[in-house]
Amino acid sequence: MDESSQAQAAARFIDPLVEKLRRHPKRVVFTEGEDIRVLRVAERLVKLEAVVPILLGSRERIVALAEAEGVSLQFVKVLEPEKSSDFDLFCRRYAKIERYRKGRDVDAAALVKLPHYFGALMVQYGQADALVGGNQAVPALLFRALQQAIKPMPGIQKMFGVTVLSAPHLDHFGGDGLLLLADCGLIPEPSVEELAQIAVETGRLAQHFLGRQPQVAFLSHSTKGSSPSDSSKRVAAAVGLAREKVLAPGLDLMIRGELQADVALDPAAAEVKIPDSKVRKSADVLVFPNLDSAHIAMKLLQHCGGARNYGQFLVGLARPAAQVPRTASEDTIFGTAAAVAVEAIKYHELYPDGEV
């Protein structure tokens, strides 16, 4: 895929997000601000008048890096957690959270000074609207901070990750050249209930990004019982439970499964393998039976298929947050920041019970 095609793929997803943000700018905190990719992203977001960036890290190092690389920090806020006016307040609040959760006192200051914890507390207590992190850290460090500092979303058992891939150059790649994959980062072997919840919440996110009814497909090695196993039966049970869940008001999702990947994406394959099916559209959301299959598929599509990746967006928290890989390109960080900021615009509509 050449650079021009990559730019077109990125623009197809990002441009509508930026237009929304120009009308409703949001504050996004980047937990690892001492990164030239993040500095350039912050400069772009300011120029587009889309996001107010907040960078965590050493002010001295961030300013020196910006000057050395010719990056403007105008209208970019730089915070050092320990020197912030909110530091003592966050320490008291985090200590209270830990006493309530674990019944013991902790050295709150030792954790709150860490950028992942400080950024998570900023989002939880309204000092920022959304968070992007992980560009310089292993995912587990960010996930732990988010789970400990941000309240969970009511009704969602476990936090999970959704990755958005854009590849309009590939055939059968979703209805709009976009695919949402879940869970790509956290739950190794989801239960039936967890799979159903992953499907419904990822479908809700897809509806938010696409502005239409998304096709949600549960993937398996089996199509409609063609190769029954414990795994395929678990997926089939999750399909039934998900269909019950989408009867709730405000949910407009098409749930399909269990399906092999070609049936989920290629209408011609669907016609051969399930000829009596009335649905022959390419899926927009792929729900995988376990973490291994989701993560492997994501990496293959990205590195071999030329798909542009955004996120992963972390679902199950009461505030919007996203994790980007350490190998993320500047465009991936930029698109992820724009998407999680747009998520913040309508977060109360996406999750009406999430204002906790």
ZIFENZI-V266519 format. One record per residue. PHI is phi in degrees with one decimal (999 if undefined). OMEGA is omega in whole degrees, -180 to 180 (* if undefined). D_LAST is the distance of its C-alpha to the last C-alpha in whole Angstrom. Layout:
phi: {PHI;PHI}
omega: {OMEGA;OMEGA}
d_last: {D_LAST;D_LAST}
This chain:
phi: {999;-78.6;-63.2;-64.0;-66.0;-62.3;-63.1;-65.0;-63.5;-65.7;-62.7;-61.3;-89.0;-82.7;-54.7;-63.6;-66.9;-63.4;-61.4;-64.1;-71.4;-63.1;-87.0;-139.5;-59.8;-127.0;-96.3;-115.7;-96.2;-102.7;-70.8;-117.7;-82.1;-85.5;-148.1;-61.2;-62.3;-67.6;-61.8;-67.9;-62.3;-60.4;-62.3;-63.7;-63.9;-68.4;-59.9;-83.2;55.5;-107.3;-142.4;-96.3;-79.7;-124.0;-104.6;-98.1;148.3;-71.2;-59.2;-60.5;-70.5;-66.2;-64.8;-63.3;-65.2;-62.7;-64.9;-65.9;-100.0;69.6;-102.1;-81.5;-107.2;-61.8;65.3;-103.4;-90.3;-115.3;-125.7;-102.8;-47.3;-67.0;-98.2;-74.2;-67.1;-90.7;-59.6;-63.6;-62.3;-64.8;-61.4;-63.4;-67.9;-67.6;-60.5;-66.0;-59.5;-68.1;-64.2;-70.0;-77.2;-117.3;67.4;-148.2;-84.0;-130.3;-81.7;-60.1;-60.9;-64.9;-90.9;-63.2;-71.4;-75.3;-60.8;-64.9;-69.7;-63.1;-63.4;-62.8;-68.8;-59.0;-69.0;-60.2;-104.0;80.9;-84.5;-151.0;-93.9;-158.9;-133.2;-129.4;-153.3;103.3;-66.7;-132.6;-139.7;-68.2;-54.9;-58.4;-65.0;-69.2;-58.6;-61.7;-63.4;-63.8;-68.2;-89.1;-107.8;-109.7;-65.3;-74.1;-74.9;-56.5;89.3;-106.2;-65.6;-139.4;-66.4;-143.1;-115.2;-119.1;-105.6;-100.9;-115.5;-117.2;-155.6;-64.8;-78.9;-96.3;-70.1;60.2;-97.2;72.3;-73.0;-128.3;73.7;-125.4;-132.6;-107.3;-113.6;-153.5;-89.3;-99.1;-149.1;-131.2;-98.7;-61.3;-133.1;-62.9;-75.0;-57.5;-62.0;-67.6;-62.3;-62.5;-67.3;-58.5;-64.6;-66.5;-70.9;-69.1;-62.0;-63.1;-66.1;-63.1;-60.8;-65.3;-76.4;-87.9;72.7;-157.0;-68.9;-89.1;-92.6;-109.3;-114.5;-88.2;-91.8;-158.8;-78.6;-120.2;-116.0;51.9;80.6;-66.2;-141.9;-63.8;-155.4;-59.6;-65.3;-67.9;-67.5;-64.5;-64.5;-61.8;-64.5;-66.0;-60.1;-60.6;-67.4;-62.7;-64.6;-67.4;-67.6;-77.5;-74.5;-65.1;-58.2;88.5;-101.9;-126.1;-125.2;-100.5;-98.9;-130.5;153.2;-76.1;-135.4;-72.2;-60.5;-66.8;-68.4;-68.7;-110.8;-110.4;-56.6;-66.0;-66.6;-63.4;-65.1;-74.3;-88.0;-136.7;-62.4;-88.6;-72.6;-91.2;-107.5;-131.4;-97.3;-71.1;-65.8;-98.3;-124.5;-113.5;-104.8;-95.2;-69.5;-157.1;-67.0;-56.6;-63.6;-66.1;-68.4;-64.2;-61.1;-59.0;-67.3;-65.7;-64.0;-72.7;-89.6;-106.0;-93.5;77.2;-74.1;-87.4;-105.5;-133.5;90.6;-97.0;-90.3;-94.8;-102.3;117.9;-104.9;-78.1;-139.9;-73.3;-150.8;-142.6;-114.3;-111.1;-72.8;-64.2;-89.1;-59.7;-78.2;-59.2;-66.2;-64.3;-64.6;-61.8;-64.7;-64.9;-62.4;-64.4;-67.8;-71.0;-69.9;-65.2;-57.1;-67.7;-60.2;-114.7;-61.4;-69.3;-84.1;-61.6;-132.2;-60.9;-97.8;-91.1;-81.7;-118.9}
omega: {-177;-176;180;179;178;179;179;179;180;-178;-178;179;-169;-174;178;178;-179;179;177;-177;177;177;-177;-178;179;179;180;178;176;-172;180;-173;-179;-173;-176;177;-179;179;179;176;180;179;180;-178;178;-180;180;-179;-175;-174;170;-177;174;-178;177;180;179;179;-178;-178;-179;179;180;179;179;179;-179;-177;179;-179;180;175;179;-180;173;-179;178;-177;168;-172;-175;-179;-178;177;180;-172;-178;178;179;178;180;-179;180;177;178;177;-178;177;180;-174;-172;178;179;177;179;174;-174;-176;-179;179;-176;179;178;-172;-180;180;-179;179;178;179;175;-180;-179;-175;169;176;174;-177;-177;-175;171;180;177;-176;177;-175;175;-174;-175;-179;179;-179;-179;-179;-179;-178;-178;-174;-180;-179;178;176;178;175;179;-172;-175;174;176;-174;177;176;176;177;178;180;-179;178;-179;178;173;-177;-178;-179;-177;-176;179;172;172;-177;180;-12;-174;-172;-168;-172;-174;-178;-176;174;177;180;-179;177;179;-180;177;-179;-177;-178;176;175;178;178;178;178;179;-178;-174;-179;180;177;178;173;-177;-176;172;-177;179;170;-175;174;176;176;-178;179;-172;176;178;-179;-178;177;177;179;180;177;179;177;180;180;179;179;175;-178;-176;174;179;179;176;179;180;-176;172;-178;-179;177;-12;-172;167;-173;-179;179;-179;-171;-173;-180;179;177;178;-179;-180;-170;175;-173;-179;-178;178;-178;179;179;175;-179;174;-178;175;178;-174;-177;178;-175;-180;-177;-179;-176;179;179;180;-178;178;179;-179;-170;178;-177;178;178;176;-176;176;-177;37;179;-171;-176;-179;177;-180;177;-177;178;179;176;175;180;179;179;-174;174;176;-179;177;179;179;-179;178;178;179;-178;-179;175;176;176;-180;-179;-175;-176;-180;176;176;-176;-175;179;-173;-180;-177;*}
d_last: {44;45;43;44;42;39;39;39;36;34;34;34;30;29;31;29;26;28;29;25;24;27;26;22;22;19;19;20;20;23;23;26;28;31;32;35;33;30;32;34;30;29;32;32;29;30;33;31;29;26;24;24;24;23;25;25;28;32;32;36;36;34;36;39;38;37;41;43;41;41;38;36;33;34;30;29;27;28;26;27;24;26;28;25;24;20;22;22;19;17;20;19;15;16;18;16;14;17;19;16;16;20;21;23;24;24;25;22;24;26;23;21;24;24;23;20;18;19;18;15;14;15;12;9;10;12;15;15;14;15;17;21;22;25;28;30;28;28;25;24;24;21;19;19;18;15;14;15;13;10;7;8;8;8;12;13;16;16;16;19;21;22;25;26;30;33;36;38;41;41;42;39;36;34;34;34;35;31;30;27;27;25;24;26;25;23;24;28;28;26;26;27;23;22;24;23;20;21;23;21;18;21;22;19;19;23;23;21;23;27;26;28;28;28;30;28;31;31;33;36;39;40;40;40;41;44;44;42;41;38;36;36;36;32;32;33;31;28;29;30;26;25;27;26;22;23;24;21;21;20;21;25;26;29;29;32;34;35;37;39;38;41;40;36;38;41;42;46;45;43;46;48;46;44;47;45;42;41;38;40;37;36;33;30;28;29;28;30;31;30;29;32;33;30;31;35;35;32;35;38;37;36;39;41;40;39;36;33;30;27;24;23;19;17;15;12;10;7;9;13;15;19;22;25;29;31;34;32;34;33;32;30;28;28;27;24;23;24;22;19;19;20;17;14;16;15;12;11;14;14;11;10;8;6;4;0}
